[in-house]
Amino acid sequence: MSTTVTPDTRAEVTLDTDTVDTIAVLEAQAESHGRPTRAKLTWTQEDDGEWIANYGGYFGGSIDKRDGRYVASDTFGLVVGDFDSLELAQAQLADQLHVMLPSVIRPVA
């Protein structure tokens, strides 16, 4: 009688933040055909020059006006970008949230 032994070839892998972000974006794009619409995104102006995003009931980030430019930061406080207008900053943050928070996405009534 013979027994086949298969060695365990699993390895532990450590990924940097950029790689994890890239994987999340690729997975979101690959699954986008069957996904529901984006979660509801609302904005609240907290102070003069500061807007807070609510994405599907969760803190989605903020936009701060600095020296005539609009700086968008995501849920984790990471800067998404620096924009010429509030509308561009809001649109870019919305796109980022849609990819970053797929578990929040659900049909919008």
ABEGO torsion letter per residue (X at the ends): XBBBBBBBABBBBBBBAAAAAAAAAAAAAAAAAABBBBBBBBBBBABBGBBBBBBGGBBAEBBBBBGGBBBBBBAAGBBAEBBABAAAAAAAAAAAAAAABAAABBBBX
